[in-house]
Structures are given as C-alpha cells and as structure tokens.
Amino acid sequence: MKKNLNKREINIPILTRVEGEGALNLQIEAGKITRLELAIYEPPRLFEKILEGREPNEVVDAVARICGICPVAYQMSAVHAIESCFDMAPGEWVRNMRRLFYCGEWIESHSIHVYMLAAPDFLGYSSMTDMARDYPDIVRDGMKIHSLGTRLMALLGKRAVHPVGACVGGFYHAPSLEEVHNLLVQFETCLPLAEALIPFTAKLNFPKAEHEFTAVSLHQPSEYPINEGRIQSSSGLDIDISEYMDFFQQHQVAYSTAQHSTLSGKTYLTGPLARINLNYKHIPKNIQRLLKKNQIHFPSTNMFHSIVARAVEIYYAMIESIRLMRLYVTPPESRIKLTAKAGNGYGCTEAPRGILWHYFEFAETGLVKRARIIAPTSQNLSRIEEDLRHSLEEYGLDRSDDDLRYYSEKIIRNYDPCISCATHFLRLKIERVDSQL
Amino acid sequence: MNIIKPKIAVYKFTSCDGCQLAFLNMGIELVALQEMIEIIHFPEFGISNPNISADIAFIEGSISTPQEKKRIQAIRHGSRFLITIGACATAGGIQALRNFSDVNTWVADIYPHPASLSTLKTSTAISHHVKVDFELWGCPVNSAQILNALKSLLMNATPTARRDSVCMECKRQGHICVMVTKNIPCMGPVTQTGCGAICPHAGRDCYGCYGPSENPNSQSLSRRFSNIGLSGEAITRRFRFINNQAPAFLEAGNLNEKKSK
C-alpha cells in the first residue's frame, strides 16, 4: 500500500468561555470526518456516593456544590425529589418563592452566557474585556442585569453561589417586605434593559444552520416550565418524570468522564431553545410581538437562535420576578415541617441549561440510601457531537484549521455547556489525514 | 504613565467553578480591575495561555487525578505567588469524602466501565502537593476576599484574613444565637468568619463551609451537640462535610466516629 500521510495536528489546550474544561478531537480523512469526540475530562467527583447516608437537608446544601453557576437548580430538583419521598406538599407561598428564586438563577446564568461567553463570539471578540472597549453600554447593561439575578438569588438564599436559604419544605427564612420592595424597584427600573436585549441578540449575524433535532423539556398546561411539569419532546413524548429511566438511556464513552444520554437511541436537545420551542405559547404576547418584529420565529431549528432564546428567558424571568414580587406577602411560616420516612421520589426542574433529573431513595433512618442525578449538559453531549458533524461538513472541511477550530468552539458554546455540571472539562485537536492514493 | 501590571492567572482543578465566579460576579468592576492587573489565563473568561508564567496564580479545585498532580507542579514552578481559593483547593473539598471510603467501589457504582477513568484514591488540598503562599477559605470564596488579597499584594503587603469565628460575627451583627435559643446544632463556634454569618442570619445552622476558625474547640462543641440530642454519627457528619479534610474538622470527625462505634 502506497501511502503518504500528510498529517497535521492542532491543539487547543483548553476550550475557552465554557464553564468547566474539556477537549474536541477531530480527525479528518479524505475530506470526511472520521472521528469526532467531545472529550470531557473534568475529574469525577462522585457526588451520588457523597450523598449516601446523608440527612435530607444536608443533601440540599451538598448538591449545590455540583455547580457554582446553577446551584439553585440542583437544590430545587433535590427538594422536589425529597418532598415526593416524604409526601410533603409545601403550598402556594413556597411554590411562588421557589419560582422567584429560580428566576434569579436563570437571569444570572443566562446573562453570564450571553454577555461574557457568547456575544463576543458573534461580534468577533475574544473576550468580554475586548468587547467592552467597543460596546461599553451593552456590557454595562448586561452586568446590571446579571447583578439583579445574583441579588434575587441572595434575597432568598443569602448569597448567589451556594445559597443557604432553601430547605426541604420551603425556606429557612422569609425576606422582609422592605427587602422585596427595594429589589422590586430595581427590577422595574432595569426592565427596559432586558427588553432591549431581544432586538440586540436578534440582529446578531447568525449562520444559516438549520438542522432537525428533538427538543425535550418540561411542560405545564398553564405556564412556562421551571420547577415542575411532565417531560415532553418535539417528537410526541409525554411522560411523568418518574418514567424518565424507561425512555432515556445513559451510556459511557471511553474518551470522556461524562456519561452521554439518548432518547430511544437518538440524540436530543435540552435547554433554552428546547424550552421555548415546546412552550412558545406560554411566552407573554408582548415578547411574541417583539420577536415577530425582529423576524425571529420559534420553534426554530437554528441552534444559533439559542442566544435569542436566552435573551427571551432573561426578559421573561424579569417579568415573572416582578409579578411574583408584587404578590409578595410575609408568610406565617416559610416552610412546612419535615417528616422523614422510608421511600423514594423524583424531582425534575428546568436548570438554565435544561432538564435536571434527580432520584432519591431514603432508608427508615431518614438517611439517603441511593441517589441518581442526571445533569443537562451530559444530556446534550451527544447532540453537540451530532451538530458538530453536520455543521462542520456544511461549513466546509477544506477550510483552515483555525477557521474550523473557531467555528467548532462557536457551535459548542451555543449549548452553554456546563462541564462541571456534566459531573465532569474542553480542548480541541484536529487531525488531518490526507491519504494520497 | 505606563505601569507594569502584575500578571494574574486563574487555574481550575477538581471543583464546581463556583469560586471563579467571585471574579465574574464582580461584573463591571472586573473590567475596571484590569486597569491594575493583567489577566493572562482564565479560560472561563475567554483567556487561555496555560503555559505563561503568572505573578499571582489563583487556584480553584482540589487534586483528584494523576494529571492534576503533575499540572500543579508546573503551575507552581511558573508562578511567583500562589493563592488557593475555596474549600476544594484549600482543604480538598466535599469530594474528599471519598478519602473515608474505597474510591474504586464508588466509581464502579456510578460508571458502567470504571476502568477507563483515571482518578486518585483521595482528593487533597493544593498544599499537600506544592507550597501555597496564601489561602482563601470558603465554599465559595466571595469577591471581597479576592479583592482584599489582590489589594494587599498590589501594595507589596502580605495579605491577611480574619480567622475569628462565625459566632463573633453573629455578635457583631446582632443576630440571635440559633443554638442557644432553638437548640439548632450550629457549627458557628468552630467555623471561621468571612461569609458574613449568613446562615444564623437566615435562622439556620452554620455548616462550616468557611473551614475551621483559629483555636477551634471542637470537642466542647461535640459535647454540646450530644447534649442537644445528636447521635455520634450525626456529629461526625457535621464535621465531615464541606471541609472534611481541614485538620481540626478531620480530627473532630474521627474522634466522634470512634466514640460512636
């Protein structure tokens, strides 16, 4: 066999502007992608084992540590799962406050993504600092919105990273009317900034990249899903959260410390674009009009519209927070009593990056016997790989390594992968094998 | 005037990314801060130069893989000051709970093909591997702690941190003691302040996320917990949590475990 392997290798030590770290290994042979591996080498922290033998409220403090960017999501999936183990029903005030708490995290997490991680991509900057020189107002507004998110998380959780306010049954404390009122005024003042974010993101220069994909999200009859609902998909799935394991499969790949996930053997998308695609009717009419005016239509199959979806969710979360803060009353009790017993339960909530599924089994002692946690990013990994395969071939594999590398990073960043969450980190390696026969 | 800005790097090891947020959460001030310092490596923020030497290296995360053991040596070699941020880098983190168990069983319980994972038996603090110049405790550390340390170093001074207890902070802020009034098993007496005593302020127990205070009397607190009605196992769990490998908490946890057997 005659061969001349003109082999080029490129290494990007670390994929930047994602939370956590990992690598992309790409092998191109005779004009085709022959290997594409999204390798996550975030070290495993073995959280499910850490939780065994713990008390219910220790779990709430522990699971926050899975992710510094979305600790509320972990706490909320956990409290819902634990309450379903113990047949607890905390009532309307707690339900509203959990929704409010979660809105804070959507605003915080999405604004980090939109302003710091993604917008520099679309506008051609390498980081927010570079972008701030030419777009000082946008960056300043973004940081204002971001700080509203962190302040809302701190209203109920005392701090935004690993908040301490939530517990099984509700919250350890209720904020005072004055605290809520002060923050409400700030939200009302900054609402136009969030509204302006929609036309800003809608006018970004999106590559035409339409791909069919299956969207998966929670769904509720009456409102945009955050803390509860049934799991639905764009291909007709409609199941109770307890049935998740019957329909979704987790599998390990040799090149990654994160487990991948499929739905009936196929890849799927979870996160803001999937949510908005499946729940567009619950988006307030004024936002729908704004989107129409800016020629963005949901459901969309253009993954780059994820940044618009995040902008919509920031604006929506601000509106929803204002509604909930206006309704605020100081409750007689901020939580119901915890009564532990043996049993098992499920919790599934919409983390900023998509559905976050928890399963807990408790022993007679009131301590955790077994826990299972499936994070949104791990569910998206197979979809990211599939997207890269399609998009890079469409983009043209004969382009320079630098172009391919840049475009790959841009595609991956659409998913806002939180690699710490995927229990597990990014680096790009392109290997070209030009077989000359 | 042209000033030479110190070069700052933020490196991540085994962690949740939460302590790096102490930088990102500064928001617009982070842009202002860059008038005084130059960020040369901070991947989450979009800047990646893993092989350039830094004047000040901030380390997030613990050492839990063979690769990390090597990487921290290289970073130490390239950095003038090395500062750990957070419970993982400073004490091994919550993931160091594996140190009390058999990690292989743990991995096998979670991953269908455990052999393809390379992980160490223990999760350990950065100081177990290299010289650490300054430690910032907390799970997570906050922006004020980072800025204080940076300010001191920019002034050519040694950074300082308060290590008095959460109890003292509660008194200063006038919070009602949850242990005295409600018999809630609070870790405040043995935990260092820096958080602002947020847990007692929310009416709940401190769970020790800022690590041991100076001169902690863990034995006395253990007796108090026992008088409140906590079992030996429950007291052990109190010490074996976020900062389970911090020497004072490790010792207290081990003592209580021995007693409860």
Chai-1 contact restraints between the chains, C-beta under 6 A:
chainA,res_idxA,chainB,res_idxB,connection_type,confidence,min_distance_angstrom,max_distance_angstrom,comment,restraint_id
A,P13,B,P50,contact,1.0,0.0,6.0,A-B,restraint_1
A,I14,B,P43,contact,1.0,0.0,6.0,A-B,restraint_2
A,I14,B,S48,contact,1.0,0.0,6.0,A-B,restraint_3
A,T16,B,P43,contact,1.0,0.0,6.0,A-B,restraint_4
A,T16,B,G46,contact,1.0,0.0,6.0,A-B,restraint_5
A,T16,B,S48,contact,1.0,0.0,6.0,A-B,restraint_6
A,R17,B,G46,contact,1.0,0.0,6.0,A-B,restraint_7
A,E19,B,D17,contact,1.0,0.0,6.0,A-B,restraint_8
A,E19,B,E44,contact,1.0,0.0,6.0,A-B,restraint_9
A,P43,B,T14,contact,1.0,0.0,6.0,A-B,restraint_10
A,P43,B,S64,contact,1.0,0.0,6.0,A-B,restraint_11
A,P43,B,T65,contact,1.0,0.0,6.0,A-B,restraint_12
A,P44,B,T119,contact,1.0,0.0,6.0,A-B,restraint_13
A,R45,B,Q95,contact,1.0,0.0,6.0,A-B,restraint_14
A,L46,B,R98,contact,1.0,0.0,6.0,A-B,restraint_15
A,L46,B,W106,contact,1.0,0.0,6.0,A-B,restraint_16
A,E48,B,I110,contact,1.0,0.0,6.0,A-B,restraint_17
A,K49,B,W106,contact,1.0,0.0,6.0,A-B,restraint_18
A,I50,B,L97,contact,1.0,0.0,6.0,A-B,restraint_19
A,D61,B,Y207,contact,1.0,0.0,6.0,A-B,restraint_20
A,R65,B,C16,contact,1.0,0.0,6.0,A-B,restraint_21
A,R65,B,I94,contact,1.0,0.0,6.0,A-B,restraint_22
A,C67,B,C16,contact,1.0,0.0,6.0,A-B,restraint_23
A,G68,B,C16,contact,1.0,0.0,6.0,A-B,restraint_24
A,G68,B,D17,contact,1.0,0.0,6.0,A-B,restraint_25
A,G68,B,G18,contact,1.0,0.0,6.0,A-B,restraint_26
A,G68,B,L21,contact,1.0,0.0,6.0,A-B,restraint_27
A,S126,B,G46,contact,1.0,0.0,6.0,A-B,restraint_28
A,S127,B,G46,contact,1.0,0.0,6.0,A-B,restraint_29
A,S127,B,I47,contact,1.0,0.0,6.0,A-B,restraint_30
A,T129,B,Q34,contact,1.0,0.0,6.0,A-B,restraint_31
A,A132,B,V31,contact,1.0,0.0,6.0,A-B,restraint_32
A,R140,B,I28,contact,1.0,0.0,6.0,A-B,restraint_33
A,M143,B,G27,contact,1.0,0.0,6.0,A-B,restraint_34
A,M143,B,I28,contact,1.0,0.0,6.0,A-B,restraint_35
A,H146,B,G27,contact,1.0,0.0,6.0,A-B,restraint_36
A,S147,B,G27,contact,1.0,0.0,6.0,A-B,restraint_37
A,K158,B,I198,contact,1.0,0.0,6.0,A-B,restraint_38
A,K158,B,A202,contact,1.0,0.0,6.0,A-B,restraint_39
A,V161,B,G18,contact,1.0,0.0,6.0,A-B,restraint_40
A,V161,B,L21,contact,1.0,0.0,6.0,A-B,restraint_41
A,V161,B,P140,contact,1.0,0.0,6.0,A-B,restraint_42
A,H162,B,P140,contact,1.0,0.0,6.0,A-B,restraint_43
A,V164,B,I198,contact,1.0,0.0,6.0,A-B,restraint_44
A,V164,B,C199,contact,1.0,0.0,6.0,A-B,restraint_45
A,G165,B,A202,contact,1.0,0.0,6.0,A-B,restraint_46
A,Y172,B,A202,contact,1.0,0.0,6.0,A-B,restraint_47
A,Y172,B,G203,contact,1.0,0.0,6.0,A-B,restraint_48
A,Y172,B,R204,contact,1.0,0.0,6.0,A-B,restraint_49
A,H173,B,A202,contact,1.0,0.0,6.0,A-B,restraint_50
A,H173,B,G203,contact,1.0,0.0,6.0,A-B,restraint_51
A,Q252,B,Y111,contact,1.0,0.0,6.0,A-B,restraint_52
A,Q252,B,P112,contact,1.0,0.0,6.0,A-B,restraint_53
A,Q252,B,H113,contact,1.0,0.0,6.0,A-B,restraint_54
A,A254,B,S116,contact,1.0,0.0,6.0,A-B,restraint_55
A,S420,B,C16,contact,1.0,0.0,6.0,A-B,restraint_56
A,S420,B,D17,contact,1.0,0.0,6.0,A-B,restraint_57
